[in-house]
Amino acid sequence: MSAIDLFAQHKDEYAMPKEPVLVTVRAGTYLTATGAGAPGGADFQAKLGALYGHAYTIKFAKKKAGADDFKVGVLEGLWWGPGGAAALASPKRTWRWKLLIRVPESVRADDVRAARLALRARGRPAAGVKLETIAEGPSVQMLHMGPYRDEPRTIARMDAYARAERLRFRGRHHEIYLSDPRRVPAARLRTILRHPVTRRRSTSR
């Protein structure tokens, strides 16, 4: 039996359009790790290591048991600033983030606890990883090509599309990393940008 590929199963939610589109993101199960500060800092790296450690430990345990083996998906992240402000409107040192890896619904809290114990026994990072269900609903989405620092231009196009459709951003900015920045030149990075939206209230005079 082949491993479950959640990216392929939910390809409509991982659309990669060159122009903004509206997608509906249903509830999904994720391993998560939350922290603060600039991406790439010590806390970020530790949480990233713990997140991937849990994902692969659970995957191999499922595979060994012969049930619900899955492909470890791409890294995703939610980003926001102090008080819920937009991350890009705040200094990087004040950013808040939640790193995500999507897993099958069959993954349970007991699997996470078992993975944590196994990682600790091997002296691997194991702190701060949780299992969460996240449902974003209607969202504006677009593929960003190029360096992360150029994302504001893409986000501005997404916001303009939302306004034209009488929608407004809500919740947290979501990024889905299709490229490994350690191996891919910045100009060729591919990142899906997503932002949940809600209908604007009509105003009457």
N, C-alpha and C positions, 0 to 999 in steps of 0.2 A: 504494500500500500504506500502510495506517495505521500510526502509530507504536506500538511495543510498549508496553502499559500494564501494568507489573508489579504495581501495586496491584490492578488488576482481575483479573489472572491468578491472584493469590495472595490473593483476598479472604477465604478461610477463615483465613488467617494474620493478616489485618488486621481481624478481627472487632471490633466496637465495642459490646459489650454493656453494659447499665447495671448488671449484676450480674456478679460474677466467674465466669469460665468457664475450662475447661481446653482449650487449643489445642495443636496440634503444629506446630512451626515447623521446616520442612525447611531444608536447606543453601541458602544464598543467596549471591550475589556482591555485594560492596559496595565502593564507594570509601570509605576511612576516613581520618580525621585525629585523632590523639591528642594530648592536652595536659593541663594541670593548672591549677587555680585557679577562681575564681568564674566562672560563665557571664556572658558579656557583657564580660569583660576583654579586654585587648589581644591576648593569645595566642588566645583564643577567637575573636575577630572575624577575626584573620588566617587562622586555620585554616578558619573557616567560608567566608571568601572564596575560599580556595584550593580547597576541596572543591567548591563550586558552579562555580568556574571550570573545573575539570577535567570535571565532569559535563556542562556545556553544550558545552565544546570537543569532547569525545568524541562527544556526541550529534550536533552539526552535521557532524563529520567522517563519521560513519556515514551520516547523511542524504545528504551530498554524494556518498558512494560508492554510494548506492542499496542499502544493505544494513543491516538491523537498526537502523533508526532507533528511538528509544525516547523516551517521555515521562520527563523528569527527575522522579523521585519526591519525596515529602515527606522532610523532614529527620528523621532518627532519632538517638538518642543512647544510649550505655551510660554509666552513672554508678556510681562507687564511691569509697570513702574510702581513707585510708592503710592499707596492709597488707591490703587487700581488705575493709575494714569497709564497712558501709552508708553511702552518701554522706550521707543525712539525719541520721546519728548523728555527723557530723563538721562542723567549721566549713567554710563555703563556700570559704575560701581554700586549704583542703587537698584539695578535691575533685579527683578524676581523671575524665577523660571521653574517650570515643571517639565522634566524630561520624560518621554513616553516611548514605550515599545508595545505595540499591539500584540495581544496573545489570544488564543481561542477561548471561547466561553467556558470550555471544560477545565481551564486552569482555575484552581481554587486557592483559598487562603492557606490551606494545609500544604499545597505545593510550594508556596512562597516561603513558609516557615521551614520546610525541609531544605529548600535551596539555601536559605540563610545559614542554617546549621552546617551544611556541607561546605559552604564558602568559608565560614569561620574556621572550620577544622583544617582547611588548607591555607589559612592565613591570608585570604583574599578579602577585598573590601566587601562589606555585607550590610552596612547600615543604611537606613532610610528608605528602603524600597517597599512600596505598598502595591496592593491590587485595587484598582478603581474601575468603575463604570463611568464613561464619559459620553454624553450625548450633546452634540452641538446644534443639531437641527439645521435650518436654512443658513447657508454660508456663502459668501462671495469667495471665489477661488481663482488663482492664476499661477502659471509657472513663471518663476523669476529666473532669468539667465544672467549669470555674472556674479561679481563680488557681493558679499552680504552688505557691505557699506552702501551699495546702490539700491537696496530694497525700498527706501522711501519713495523712489519714482514709481515703482510697481504698486506700492500700497496706495499712492495718490490716484492711480488709474482705477484701482479697485474701489476706492472711496467715491470717485466720480461716477462709476457705474452704479454703485449702490444708491447714490443720491438721485440719479436719473430714473431708477426703478422705485423711487419713493421708499427706500430702505435706509437704515442707519446701522453703523457698527455697534455691536454690543459684546460684552465679555472680553476674552483674551485673544490676542494675536497668536496664530498657530502656524508653525513652520514644519515642513516635512522634507527631510534632507535626502535627496536622491544621489548626491555625490559625496565622496570622502575628501574633505579639504586637504588631507595629508598627501593625497595622490593626484588630485585634479587641480590644474591651474585655476586661479580665481576667476578668470574670464570665462571659464567653461563650467562653473558650478551650476547645478540645476536644483532649485528649491521650490517646492510647492508652497505658496502662501495662501492662507485661509483665514477668514475672519467671519464669525457668526454675525448675523444681521437680524433686525426686527423691522416690522413695518412702521414707517413714520406716522405719527398721529396727524390727521388732517386738522387744519385750523379754520375756524369759521369766524367771520366778521359780524 
